[in-house]
Amino acid sequence: MLERRISQKEVKETMKFGEIIQIYNYDKPFPSILMLWFPDRRPIHVVCSFDEISGLIYVITAYEPSLTIFESDFKTKKS
């Protein structure tokens, strides 16, 4: 996150207000989700998973999606 200049606040905002754009049900050890939010008007993707037994949320990665990989909606991967 530091290398990508993404703050903890931005990650928390994304997890709180963001839209789930992909669900990875088969990820292990827990299913994960990809979320999108626009803190300070820049797109942020956060991948996280939730352990229902412990109640812990794990942040797997956070990054600014690239227009070379995603469409302009930042939700759809280019073919």
SVG drawing of the C-alpha trace seen along z (x, -y; Angstrom):
<svg xmlns="http://www.w3.org/2000/svg" viewBox="-22 -14 29 37">
<polyline fill="none" stroke="black" stroke-width="0.4" points="0.0,0.0 2.8,-2.4 4.5,-1.7 1.3,-2.3 0.5,-5.4 -2.8,-4.0 -3.6,-4.9 -5.2,-2.8 -8.1,-5.3 -8.6,-4.8 -8.7,-1.0 -11.2,-1.3 -13.4,-3.7 -13.4,-1.2 -14.3,1.6 -17.1,-0.4 -18.6,-2.3 -17.3,-0.4 -19.1,1.7 -18.4,5.4 -17.5,6.1 -16.3,9.6 -16.7,12.6 -14.2,15.3 -16.1,18.1 -13.4,20.7 -10.4,18.8 -8.7,20.5 -8.7,20.4 -11.6,18.0 -13.7,16.7 -12.6,13.2 -14.2,10.2 -12.9,7.4 -14.3,4.0 -14.2,0.6 -14.4,-2.9 -13.3,-6.4 -11.7,-8.1 -10.6,-11.5 -11.9,-10.8 -9.3,-8.1 -10.3,-4.5 -9.1,-2.0 -9.5,1.8 -9.3,3.7 -9.3,7.5 -10.3,8.9 -11.6,12.0 -13.7,12.7 -13.2,15.4 -16.7,16.1 -15.4,18.1 -13.0,15.5 -14.8,12.5 -11.5,11.2 -11.3,9.4 -8.1,9.9 -6.9,7.3 -5.1,9.2 -4.2,6.3 -5.1,2.8 -4.2,1.0 -5.2,-1.6 -6.7,0.2 -5.0,-0.5 -6.9,-1.5 -4.7,0.9 -6.4,3.8 -9.8,2.4 -12.5,0.6 -13.2,-3.0 -15.8,-1.9 -12.9,-0.2 -15.2,2.8 -14.8,4.7 -11.6,6.4 -10.7,5.8 -10.8,8.8"/>
</svg>
